[in-house]
Amino acid sequence: MSTADDVESPELAAFRAEVRAWLEAEAELAEVADSQGSLLSSPTEDDLPEARRLQEALSAAGLAGISWPAEYGGRGLSVIEELIFSEESAAFHLPVDIFVIGTHLVGPTLISHGTPEQQDRFLPRILDGSDVWCQLFSEPEAGSDLASLRTTAVADGDEWTLNGQKVWTSGALTSNWGILPARTDPSVPKHRGISYFAVRMDSPGVTIRPLKQMSGHEHFCEVFLDDVRVPNDQLIGGESNGWAVTRTTLQNERHMTGASHGAVNFDSLLELAKATNPDGDKIDSALRERLIKTFIQSEILRIIGLRTTTALLQGKEPGPESSVAKLAVANMVRDAADLALELMGPTAVAQDVGAEIDGWVDFFLMAPALRIAGGTDEIQRNILAERVLGLPREDDPTRSVAFNARSATNT
């Protein structure tokens, strides 16, 4: 269903037609989707040439960085056009998710906080797919409470020396750059002593270890940093201003995840229901009700997405509706995946995980990740409790204490 075909302006309708025509013309680069794909696939080095060809074609057509300002290589349009592109391309397998950290998180962060030199250096290569980025945020002891991160960066002349460990890093194996907050001043409270870096993933001292998931994929990795040298021109946003830069990235991540109302291919789910139903197209009332629920959830999320988009167009930051959307997406994906496997019956478990498995089985196995990625369900509920219900912030005795004095506070 389109954003609003019946009320679209002539300009938006023309853009939608442009996108449709491009997708149809480039169909050989983007196989038409006929089933539910994986939420978190594991691209390999072998996948990169094909993905880069498509990303470069998107960039040349002005369909990469659609809402980026024109001076940074984007199309200079609004997030409405971004939404239209997402709607039109949902029917295709576009193998460009490998670039999404760069285009949706790193690029906007650099536009907000990068120096002109950093923008000139990184942004064009993000848009055309030359560089693949990953997000080195979570740590073994700093997941939901990211400001408690322990990775350190120590100034040494015109370089920084980084030491620490990151975990749950999506796509680290195929990335050549990473964004990374690190602690540069432990003598101040945890939110204030953080700086934000761009790090080459092939730097000496960087070790990447894949984490095999129950789906058989190795989408997530743990990354170790041992005396990794980073030039000062890769410090983004200035020393000890890293939490503000990190928040910009997190806001974009939450909006990106919450805007995934198209995460469920409803048409594919409906076809699965018909194909596995003994009565064919005649679907019983109980199943019909569950299918309708999924469709309604998707539509509500689309409308929430439009509300967030309106706020962005008015120059406002995404509000708590992004947290509502993220919670709702996780619930919708879980319900749809559960329904799909019920419909498949025994064939759902008679598959060799790790080999080529059915898209819906893959979807089911990866669905729990949405409850964690981009901020856990609990974090989203805390945001809603404070910003919507007006409840007091949960007490954190370490919030105003110097980071290097936390152990005394915690005992």
SEBARO-33857 format. One record per residue (C-alpha): residue in three letters; x, z, y; residue number from 1. Coordinates in steps of 0.1 Angstrom, whole numbers. Each point is the difference from the previous one (the first is absolute). Layout:
<rs>
+-----+-------+-------+-------+-----+
!   r !  east !    up ! north !   k !
+-----+-------+-------+-------+-----+
! ALA !     X !     Z !     Y ! NUM !
...
+-----+-------+-------+-------+-----+
</rs>
This chain:
<rs>
+-----+-------+-------+-------+-----+
!   r !  east !    up ! north !   k !
+-----+-------+-------+-------+-----+
! MET !     0 !     0 !     0 !   1 !
! SER !    14 !    -9 !    34 !   2 !
! THR !     6 !    23 !    29 !   3 !
! ALA !   -31 !   -15 !    18 !   4 !
! ASP !    -4 !   -37 !    -5 !   5 !
! ASP !   -34 !     2 !    17 !   6 !
! VAL !    14 !    15 !    32 !   7 !
! GLU !    35 !   -13 !     2 !   8 !
! SER !    12 !   -15 !    32 !   9 !
! PRO !    10 !   -36 !     0 !  10 !
! GLU !    37 !    10 !     2 !  11 !
! LEU !    -3 !    23 !   -30 !  12 !
! ALA !   -19 !   -26 !   -20 !  13 !
! ALA !    27 !   -26 !     8 !  14 !
! PHE !    27 !    24 !   -12 !  15 !
! ARG !   -19 !     7 !   -32 !  16 !
! ALA !    -3 !   -38 !    -6 !  17 !
! GLU !    37 !    -3 !     7 !  18 !
! VAL !     8 !    26 !   -26 !  19 !
! ARG !   -23 !   -15 !   -26 !  20 !
! ALA !    15 !   -34 !     5 !  21 !
! TRP !    36 !    13 !    -3 !  22 !
! LEU !    -8 !    19 !   -32 !  23 !
! GLU !   -16 !   -30 !   -16 !  24 !
! ALA !    29 !   -22 !    10 !  25 !
! GLU !    26 !    24 !   -13 !  26 !
! ALA !   -20 !     9 !   -32 !  27 !
! GLU !    30 !   -10 !   -22 !  28 !
! LEU !    19 !    29 !    16 !  29 !
! ALA !   -28 !    25 !    -5 !  30 !
! GLU !   -19 !    -2 !   -33 !  31 !
! VAL !   -37 !     6 !     4 !  32 !
! ALA !    -9 !    35 !   -12 !  33 !
! ASP !   -22 !     3 !   -30 !  34 !
! SER !     4 !    36 !   -10 !  35 !
! GLN !     9 !    34 !    13 !  36 !
! GLY !    37 !     2 !     8 !  37 !
! SER !    23 !    30 !    -1 !  38 !
! LEU !     0 !    24 !    29 !  39 !
! LEU !    37 !     6 !    -3 !  40 !
! SER !    19 !   -27 !   -17 !  41 !
! SER !    37 !    -1 !    -7 !  42 !
! PRO !    15 !   -32 !    15 !  43 !
! THR !    34 !    -9 !   -12 !  44 !
! GLU !    29 !   -21 !    15 !  45 !
! ASP !   -15 !   -30 !   -19 !  46 !
! ASP !   -32 !     4 !    21 !  47 !
! LEU !    18 !    -1 !    33 !  48 !
! PRO !     5 !   -37 !     5 !  49 !
! GLU !   -37 !    -8 !    -5 !  50 !
! ALA !   -11 !    29 !    22 !  51 !
! ARG !    25 !   -10 !    27 !  52 !
! ARG !   -12 !   -37 !     0 !  53 !
! LEU !   -35 !    12 !     6 !  54 !
! GLN !     9 !    26 !    26 !  55 !
! GLU !    21 !   -26 !    19 !  56 !
! ALA !   -30 !   -24 !    -1 !  57 !
! LEU !   -23 !    27 !    13 !  58 !
! SER !    24 !     7 !    28 !  59 !
! ALA !     4 !   -36 !     9 !  60 !
! ALA !   -38 !    -3 !     1 !  61 !
! GLY !    -4 !    30 !    23 !  62 !
! LEU !   -17 !    20 !   -27 !  63 !
! ALA !    27 !    27 !    -4 !  64 !
! GLY !     0 !    27 !    26 !  65 !
! ILE !   -33 !   -13 !    13 !  66 !
! SER !    -6 !    30 !    23 !  67 !
! TRP !    37 !     4 !     9 !  68 !
! PRO !     6 !    -8 !    37 !  69 !
! ALA !    12 !   -36 !     5 !  70 !
! GLU !    33 !    12 !    16 !  71 !
! TYR !     9 !    16 !   -33 !  72 !
! GLY !    -8 !   -31 !   -20 !  73 !
! GLY !   -36 !     7 !    -9 !  74 !
! ARG !   -32 !   -19 !     8 !  75 !
! GLY !   -10 !    23 !    28 !  76 !
! LEU !   -35 !     3 !   -14 !  77 !
! SER !   -20 !    32 !    -8 !  78 !
! VAL !    -5 !    20 !   -31 !  79 !
! ILE !   -34 !   -17 !    -4 !  80 !
! GLU !    19 !   -32 !    -9 !  81 !
! GLU !    21 !    20 !   -24 !  82 !
! LEU !   -32 !    12 !   -16 !  83 !
! ILE !   -13 !   -35 !    -2 !  84 !
! PHE !    32 !   -12 !   -17 !  85 !
! SER !    -3 !    29 !   -25 !  86 !
! GLU !   -36 !    -9 !    -8 !  87 !
! GLU !     8 !   -37 !    -5 !  88 !
! SER !    31 !     5 !   -20 !  89 !
! ALA !   -16 !    26 !   -23 !  90 !
! ALA !   -11 !   -28 !   -24 !  91 !
! PHE !    37 !   -10 !    -5 !  92 !
! HIS !    29 !    15 !   -18 !  93 !
! LEU !    24 !     0 !    30 !  94 !
! PRO !    33 !    13 !   -14 !  95 !
! VAL !    11 !    15 !    33 !  96 !
! ASP !    -7 !    37 !    -5 !  97 !
! ILE !    37 !     4 !    -4 !  98 !
! PHE !     3 !    -4 !    38 !  99 !
! VAL !   -29 !    23 !    10 ! 100 !
! ILE !    23 !    30 !     9 ! 101 !
! GLY !    19 !   -23 !    24 ! 102 !
! THR !   -30 !   -18 !    15 ! 103 !
! HIS !   -24 !    30 !     2 ! 104 !
! LEU !    22 !    30 !     4 ! 105 !
! VAL !    36 !    -8 !    11 ! 106 !
! GLY !    -9 !   -29 !    24 ! 107 !
! PRO !   -26 !    20 !    21 ! 108 !
! THR !    23 !    30 !     0 ! 109 !
! LEU !    29 !   -21 !    14 ! 110 !
! ILE !   -23 !   -15 !    26 ! 111 !
! SER !   -10 !    35 !    11 ! 112 !
! HIS !    34 !    17 !    -2 ! 113 !
! GLY !    28 !   -25 !    -6 ! 114 !
! THR !    25 !   -12 !    25 ! 115 !
! PRO !    -1 !   -37 !    11 ! 116 !
! GLU !    31 !    -5 !   -21 ! 117 !
! GLN !   -16 !    15 !   -31 ! 118 !
! GLN !   -32 !   -20 !     6 ! 119 !
! ASP !    20 !   -32 !     3 ! 120 !
! ARG !    20 !     8 !   -31 ! 121 !
! PHE !   -28 !    11 !   -24 ! 122 !
! LEU !   -34 !   -13 !    11 ! 123 !
! PRO !     6 !   -38 !    -7 ! 124 !
! ARG !    14 !     7 !   -34 ! 125 !
! ILE !   -30 !    23 !    -9 ! 126 !
! LEU !   -25 !   -28 !    10 ! 127 !
! ASP !    16 !   -28 !   -20 ! 128 !
! GLY !     8 !    21 !   -31 ! 129 !
! SER !    38 !    -1 !     4 ! 130 !
! ASP !     1 !    38 !    -4 ! 131 !
! VAL !   -19 !    23 !   -23 ! 132 !
! TRP !    -5 !    36 !    12 ! 133 !
! CYS !    -9 !    33 !   -18 ! 134 !
! GLN !   -11 !    34 !    14 ! 135 !
! LEU !    24 !    28 !    -8 ! 136 !
! PHE !   -22 !    29 !    10 ! 137 !
! SER !   -11 !    24 !   -28 ! 138 !
! GLU !    25 !    24 !   -16 ! 139 !
! PRO !    -1 !    23 !   -30 ! 140 !
! GLU !    -7 !    30 !    24 ! 141 !
! ALA !   -17 !   -19 !    28 ! 142 !
! GLY !   -30 !   -21 !   -10 ! 143 !
! SER !   -32 !    10 !    18 ! 144 !
! ASP !    21 !    22 !    23 ! 145 !
! LEU !    23 !   -28 !    10 ! 146 !
! ALA !    15 !    19 !    30 ! 147 !
! SER !    17 !    23 !   -26 ! 148 !
! LEU !    23 !   -28 !   -10 ! 149 !
! ARG !    35 !    10 !   -10 ! 150 !
! THR !    19 !   -33 !     2 ! 151 !
! THR !    27 !     4 !    27 ! 152 !
! ALA !    17 !   -23 !    25 ! 153 !
! VAL !    32 !    12 !    16 ! 154 !
! ALA !    15 !   -19 !    30 ! 155 !
! ASP !    35 !   -12 !    -5 ! 156 !
! GLY !    12 !   -22 !    29 ! 157 !
! ASP !   -22 !   -30 !     3 ! 158 !
! GLU !   -14 !     5 !   -35 ! 159 !
! TRP !   -21 !    25 !   -19 ! 160 !
! THR !     6 !    14 !   -35 ! 161 !
! LEU !   -32 !     4 !   -21 ! 162 !
! ASN !    -4 !    22 !   -30 ! 163 !
! GLY !   -31 !     8 !   -19 ! 164 !
! GLN !   -27 !   -12 !   -25 ! 165 !
! LYS !   -32 !   -20 !     5 ! 166 !
! VAL !   -27 !    -5 !   -27 ! 167 !
! TRP !   -31 !   -21 !    -6 ! 168 !
! THR !    16 !   -28 !    20 ! 169 !
! SER !   -21 !   -32 !    -6 ! 170 !
! GLY !    19 !   -31 !    -6 ! 171 !
! ALA !    35 !    14 !     5 ! 172 !
! LEU !    15 !   -22 !   -27 ! 173 !
! THR !    -9 !   -32 !    18 ! 174 !
! SER !     5 !    12 !    36 ! 175 !
! ASN !    31 !    -7 !    21 ! 176 !
! TRP !   -10 !    24 !    28 ! 177 !
! GLY !   -16 !    34 !     2 ! 178 !
! ILE !   -15 !    22 !    28 ! 179 !
! LEU !    11 !    36 !    -3 ! 180 !
! PRO !    -6 !    32 !    19 ! 181 !
! ALA !    28 !    26 !    -4 ! 182 !
! ARG !     8 !    34 !    15 ! 183 !
! THR !    26 !    -2 !    28 ! 184 !
! ASP !    -5 !    35 !    15 ! 185 !
! PRO !    -9 !    29 !   -24 ! 186 !
! SER !     2 !    26 !    28 ! 187 !
! VAL !   -34 !   -10 !    14 ! 188 !
! PRO !   -35 !     2 !   -16 ! 189 !
! LYS !    -6 !   -26 !   -27 ! 190 !
! HIS !   -19 !   -26 !    20 ! 191 !
! ARG !    26 !    -1 !    28 ! 192 !
! GLY !    33 !    -6 !   -17 ! 193 !
! ILE !    -7 !   -33 !   -18 ! 194 !
! SER !    14 !   -35 !     8 ! 195 !
! TYR !   -12 !   -33 !   -14 ! 196 !
! PHE !    23 !   -27 !   -14 ! 197 !
! ALA !     1 !   -35 !   -14 ! 198 !
! VAL !    22 !     0 !   -31 ! 199 !
! ARG !    14 !   -28 !   -21 ! 200 !
! MET !   -10 !     5 !   -36 ! 201 !
! ASP !    33 !   -14 !   -12 ! 202 !
! SER !    21 !    24 !    20 ! 203 !
! PRO !    27 !    19 !   -19 ! 204 !
! GLY !   -14 !    33 !   -12 ! 205 !
! VAL !   -36 !   -12 !    -5 ! 206 !
! THR !   -11 !     4 !   -36 ! 207 !
! ILE !   -35 !   -13 !   -11 ! 208 !
! ARG !   -16 !    12 !   -32 ! 209 !
! PRO !   -34 !   -15 !   -10 ! 210 !
! LEU !   -28 !    23 !   -12 ! 211 !
! LYS !   -19 !   -16 !   -28 ! 212 !
! GLN !   -38 !     6 !     3 ! 213 !
! MET !   -26 !     2 !   -27 ! 214 !
! SER !   -10 !   -36 !     8 ! 215 !
! GLY !    35 !   -11 !    -9 ! 216 !
! HIS !     8 !   -10 !    35 ! 217 !
! GLU !    30 !    14 !    19 ! 218 !
! HIS !   -15 !    -2 !    35 ! 219 !
! PHE !    13 !    34 !    11 ! 220 !
! CYS !    36 !    11 !     2 ! 221 !
! GLU !    21 !    30 !     8 ! 222 !
! VAL !    29 !    -7 !    24 ! 223 !
! PHE !    31 !    21 !     4 ! 224 !
! LEU !    22 !    -1 !    31 ! 225 !
! ASP !    35 !    12 !    -4 ! 226 !
! ASP !    22 !    -2 !    32 ! 227 !
! VAL !   -19 !   -32 !    11 ! 228 !
! ARG !    15 !   -13 !    33 ! 229 !
! VAL !   -26 !   -14 !    25 ! 230 !
! PRO !    10 !   -15 !    34 ! 231 !
! ASN !   -14 !    15 !    31 ! 232 !
! ASP !   -18 !   -32 !     9 ! 233 !
! GLN !   -23 !     6 !   -30 ! 234 !
! LEU !   -13 !    33 !    15 ! 235 !
! ILE !   -36 !    -8 !    11 ! 236 !
! GLY !   -17 !    19 !    28 ! 237 !
! GLY !    29 !    21 !    10 ! 238 !
! GLU !    16 !    32 !   -15 ! 239 !
! SER !   -24 !    28 !    -9 ! 240 !
! ASN !   -30 !   -21 !     9 ! 241 !
! GLY !    -6 !   -10 !   -36 ! 242 !
! TRP !   -32 !    18 !    -5 ! 243 !
! ALA !   -18 !   -20 !    27 ! 244 !
! VAL !    13 !   -32 !   -16 ! 245 !
! THR !   -10 !    13 !   -35 ! 246 !
! ARG !   -35 !     7 !    12 ! 247 !
! THR !    -4 !   -36 !    13 ! 248 !
! THR !    10 !   -12 !   -35 ! 249 !
! LEU !   -24 !    24 !   -17 ! 250 !
! GLN !   -29 !    -9 !    22 ! 251 !
! ASN !     5 !   -37 !    -8 ! 252 !
! GLU !     3 !     9 !   -37 ! 253 !
! ARG !   -32 !    20 !     0 ! 254 !
! HIS !   -19 !   -27 !    18 ! 255 !
! MET !    14 !   -26 !   -24 ! 256 !
! THR !   -10 !    20 !   -31 ! 257 !
! GLY !   -34 !    10 !    14 ! 258 !
! ALA !    -7 !   -36 !     9 ! 259 !
! SER !     3 !   -11 !   -36 ! 260 !
! HIS !   -37 !    -4 !    -4 ! 261 !
! GLY !     8 !   -32 !   -19 ! 262 !
! ALA !    21 !    19 !   -26 ! 263 !
! VAL !   -28 !    -5 !   -25 ! 264 !
! ASN !    -9 !   -36 !    -9 ! 265 !
! PHE !   -37 !     5 !    -2 ! 266 !
! ASP !    -8 !   -35 !   -12 ! 267 !
! SER !    24 !     5 !   -28 ! 268 !
! LEU !   -16 !    33 !    -9 ! 269 !
! LEU !   -34 !   -16 !     0 ! 270 !
! GLU !    12 !   -28 !   -23 ! 271 !
! LEU !    15 !    26 !   -23 ! 272 !
! ALA !   -33 !    18 !    -2 ! 273 !
! LYS !   -19 !   -32 !    -8 ! 274 !
! ALA !    26 !   -11 !   -26 ! 275 !
! THR !     0 !    33 !   -19 ! 276 !
! ASN !   -37 !     6 !     2 ! 277 !
! PRO !   -19 !    -8 !   -32 ! 278 !
! ASP !   -29 !   -14 !    20 ! 279 !
! GLY !    22 !   -22 !    21 ! 280 !
! ASP !   -11 !    -2 !    36 ! 281 !
! LYS !   -27 !    25 !    -5 ! 282 !
! ILE !    17 !    32 !    11 ! 283 !
! ASP !   -18 !    33 !    -8 ! 284 !
! SER !   -10 !    23 !    29 ! 285 !
! ALA !    28 !    26 !    -6 ! 286 !
! LEU !    28 !   -25 !     1 ! 287 !
! ARG !   -17 !   -18 !    29 ! 288 !
! GLU !     0 !    33 !    19 ! 289 !
! ARG !    37 !     5 !    -5 ! 290 !
! LEU !     8 !   -36 !    11 ! 291 !
! ILE !   -21 !     4 !    31 ! 292 !
! LYS !    18 !    33 !     8 ! 293 !
! THR !    33 !   -18 !    -1 ! 294 !
! PHE !   -13 !   -28 !    22 ! 295 !
! ILE !   -14 !    25 !    25 ! 296 !
! GLN !    33 !    20 !     0 ! 297 !
! SER !    19 !   -32 !     8 ! 298 !
! GLU !   -24 !    -9 !    28 ! 299 !
! ILE !     1 !    35 !    16 ! 300 !
! LEU !    38 !    -2 !    -1 ! 301 !
! ARG !    -1 !   -34 !    17 ! 302 !
! ILE !   -21 !    14 !    28 ! 303 !
! ILE !    23 !    30 !     4 ! 304 !
! GLY !    28 !   -25 !     2 ! 305 !
! LEU !   -18 !   -18 !    28 ! 306 !
! ARG !    -4 !    33 !    18 ! 307 !
! THR !    37 !     7 !    -2 ! 308 !
! THR !     7 !   -36 !    10 ! 309 !
! THR !   -22 !     5 !    31 ! 310 !
! ALA !    20 !    31 !     9 ! 311 !
! LEU !    33 !   -19 !    -3 ! 312 !
! LEU !   -13 !   -28 !    22 ! 313 !
! GLN !    -8 !    26 !    26 ! 314 !
! GLY !    36 !    12 !    -1 ! 315 !
! LYS !    -8 !    32 !   -19 ! 316 !
! GLU !    18 !    14 !   -30 ! 317 !
! PRO !   -18 !    -1 !   -33 ! 318 !
! GLY !   -22 !    31 !    -2 ! 319 !
! PRO !   -11 !    22 !   -29 ! 320 !
! GLU !   -21 !   -29 !   -13 ! 321 !
! SER !    33 !   -13 !   -15 ! 322 !
! SER !     1 !    32 !   -21 ! 323 !
! VAL !   -37 !    -4 !   -10 ! 324 !
! ALA !     8 !   -36 !   -10 ! 325 !
! LYS !    30 !    10 !   -21 ! 326 !
! LEU !   -19 !    26 !   -19 ! 327 !
! ALA !   -29 !   -24 !    -6 ! 328 !
! VAL !    23 !   -28 !   -12 ! 329 !
! ALA !    16 !    23 !   -26 ! 330 !
! ASN !   -35 !    10 !   -12 ! 331 !
! MET !   -13 !   -35 !    -1 ! 332 !
! VAL !    31 !   -13 !   -20 ! 333 !
! ARG !    -3 !    28 !   -25 ! 334 !
! ASP !   -37 !    -6 !    -6 ! 335 !
! ALA !     4 !   -37 !    -3 ! 336 !
! ALA !    30 !     3 !   -24 ! 337 !
! ASP !   -20 !    25 !   -21 ! 338 !
! LEU !   -29 !   -23 !    -2 ! 339 !
! ALA !    21 !   -30 !    -8 ! 340 !
! LEU !    16 !    17 !   -30 ! 341 !
! GLU !   -34 !    13 !   -12 ! 342 !
! LEU !   -12 !   -36 !     0 ! 343 !
! MET !    31 !   -12 !   -19 ! 344 !
! GLY !    -4 !    26 !   -27 ! 345 !
! PRO !    26 !     2 !   -28 ! 346 !
! THR !    18 !   -31 !    13 ! 347 !
! ALA !    12 !    20 !    30 ! 348 !
! VAL !    21 !    23 !   -22 ! 349 !
! ALA !    11 !   -27 !   -25 ! 350 !
! GLN !    27 !   -13 !    23 ! 351 !
! ASP !    38 !     4 !     1 ! 352 !
! VAL !     7 !    18 !    33 ! 353 !
! GLY !    32 !   -14 !    14 ! 354 !
! ALA !    -7 !   -35 !   -11 ! 355 !
! GLU !   -25 !   -23 !    17 ! 356 !
! ILE !   -32 !    20 !     1 ! 357 !
! ASP !   -34 !    -7 !    13 ! 358 !
! GLY !    -3 !     3 !    38 ! 359 !
! TRP !   -28 !    26 !    -2 ! 360 !
! VAL !    21 !    22 !   -24 ! 361 !
! ASP !    29 !    -3 !    24 ! 362 !
! PHE !   -24 !     9 !    29 ! 363 !
! PHE !   -13 !    30 !   -19 ! 364 !
! LEU !    35 !    13 !    -7 ! 365 !
! MET !    11 !    -4 !    36 ! 366 !
! ALA !   -31 !    13 !    17 ! 367 !
! PRO !    11 !    37 !     1 ! 368 !
! ALA !    29 !   -10 !    23 ! 369 !
! LEU !   -24 !    -7 !    28 ! 370 !
! ARG !    -8 !    38 !     1 ! 371 !
! ILE !    36 !     7 !     9 ! 372 !
! ALA !    15 !   -31 !    18 ! 373 !
! GLY !    -2 !     1 !    37 ! 374 !
! GLY !    -9 !    37 !     1 ! 375 !
! THR !   -18 !    20 !   -28 ! 376 !
! ASP !   -37 !     6 !    -1 ! 377 !
! GLU !     7 !    36 !    10 ! 378 !
! ILE !    19 !   -11 !    31 ! 379 !
! GLN !   -29 !   -23 !    10 ! 380 !
! ARG !   -25 !    28 !    -5 ! 381 !
! ASN !    21 !    23 !    22 ! 382 !
! ILE !     1 !   -27 !    27 ! 383 !
! LEU !   -38 !    -3 !    -1 ! 384 !
! ALA !    -5 !    38 !    -1 ! 385 !
! GLU !    21 !     4 !    32 ! 386 !
! ARG !    -9 !   -32 !    20 ! 387 !
! VAL !   -37 !    -5 !   -10 ! 388 !
! LEU !   -13 !    35 !   -10 ! 389 !
! GLY !    21 !    18 !    25 ! 390 !
! LEU !    14 !    25 !   -25 ! 391 !
! PRO !    32 !    19 !     9 ! 392 !
! ARG !    33 !   -15 !   -12 ! 393 !
! GLU !    12 !    15 !   -32 ! 394 !
! ASP !    26 !    27 !     7 ! 395 !
! ASP !    36 !   -12 !    -4 ! 396 !
! PRO !    25 !    28 !     7 ! 397 !
! THR !    29 !   -25 !    -1 ! 398 !
! ARG !   -14 !   -23 !    27 ! 399 !
! SER !    18 !    17 !    30 ! 400 !
! VAL !    30 !    13 !   -19 ! 401 !
! ALA !    34 !   -17 !     0 ! 402 !
! PHE !     3 !   -21 !   -32 ! 403 !
! ASN !    32 !    17 !   -11 ! 404 !
! ALA !   -17 !    34 !     3 ! 405 !
! ARG !   -30 !    -9 !   -22 ! 406 !
! SER !    12 !    17 !   -31 ! 407 !
! ALA !    -2 !    34 !    18 ! 408 !
! THR !   -35 !    -8 !    12 ! 409 !
! ASN !   -12 !   -10 !   -35 ! 410 !
! THR !    11 !    32 !   -17 ! 411 !
+-----+-------+-------+-------+-----+
</rs>
